Amino acid sequence: MLIRHEGLRLKPYRDAKRKLTIGVGRNLDDAGITRAEALMLLDNDIATVRRDVTRAFPWFPGLDPVRKDVVLDMVFNLGLPGFRRFNKTIASIRAGDWENAAREMLSSRWASQVGKRATELAAMMERGKYEI
């Protein structure tokens, strides 16, 4: 009954009282979302990114877990079209030239925009170890 009366909206919108709302009358301005809901959304987003990256790059499944996480993090941040523009980084990853892949990551405009994130990811790409 609630779906019938409230409606189901999959994108945020402003309700009659100008409150940001989503789903079935979920008032984001007042209620927000819980940590569990945020993590569930993240899990779904990661699964989507992983699927898209696997389809786009046949070499991706052959990477070690750390370097897979670096690629996933970058695609999550940049979007797949944005990551595809990292031609030299991608070529270096395919070739297993981790040092050059890291260097190319750090020489990008993206690196200057995201700062520490790029530094950490480049170190992980180069060493194959988590830098957390």
N, C-alpha and C positions, 0 to 999 in steps of 0.2 A: 504494500500500500504506500509506503514512503516513497518508493521510486516513482510510483504513479503521480503522487502529489508534489514531490520535490523535484522530480526529474533526475536524470543522470547526465552529468556534464563531465567529460574527460579532460577538459582544459579549464584553467581558472577563468572566472568571470566575476563581475561585480553584481551582487544581488540588488534588490529594490532599495536596500538601506546602504548601498555602496560598499558592502563588506566583500572582501575577496573570498570567493567560494569555489569549491570543486567537489566532484563526486556527487553524492546525494546530500546536498545541503550542508556540506562540511565548511564551516566558517573558519577560514584560515587566519583571518585577522585576530580573532579572539581565541580560538582553540589551537591553532598551529597544527603540528603533527607530533606524535610521540617519537622517542628515540627508536623504538621497535619498528614503527612505520617508516622512519627515515632509512633504517638499515635494510628493511624489506625492499624499499624502492631502489636502494643501492645494489642489492643482490640482483634484482631484475635488470638494472641498467648494465651491470657488469656482464651478466649472461648475454645480453644483446650485443654489447661491444665485442665480447669474445667470439660470438657467432659471426659477426660482420668481419672481424679481423681474420678469422679462419677462412672465410670464403674469399676474402680479398687477397690474402697472402698465403699461398700453399706451403711456404717455408715456416710459417708461424708455429705449427704444432711441433716442429723439430727443435725449437728453442728450449733452453733450460728454464726452469720456473722463474728465476729472478729476471731474466731478460724478457720472458713473456709478460711479467708484471710491468716492466718498464714500457713495453709497447702498449699494453692495455691502458696504463696510466696516461700516456701521451695521447692515445686515440680518445680516451674519455674526455680529456681536456680540450683537444683540438678539433675533435670530430674526425671521422674517417677521411673526408675530403681534405681537411687541413693537414693531416698526417701524410697523406699521399704526396704532398708537395715537398716532403723531406727526401727527395730523390737520392741524394748522396748518402744520407743516413741509412735509408732502406737498402741501398746497394751494399753498403758496408756490413749491415746486419746479415744480409743474405750470404755474403762472403765470409762471415765469421771474423771480420776485422773489427773487433770490439773497440780498440783504441781509436780508430778513425771514426767509427759510429759515434762514440762519445764526443770526439772533437767536433764533428759536424753538428751534433745536438747543441753544443755550447756556442757555436758560431752563428746561431740563428737568432732572428728577431724574437722568436718565442722565448728563448733563454733569457733575453733581457727583460721580457715582460713578466716571467714567472719566477725569476731569481733563484732562490734556494731550491725550489722544486727541480729546476733543470740541473742544478749542480748535483743534487742527490741522485737523480735518475741517470745522469751521465756517468757518475761514479759506479753505480750499479751495473750499467751497461758494460763499462770497461772491465770491471773486476768480477762480475758474475756473483756478487755478494750483496746482501741487503745492507744498506748504509743508514739504518735507523738507529 
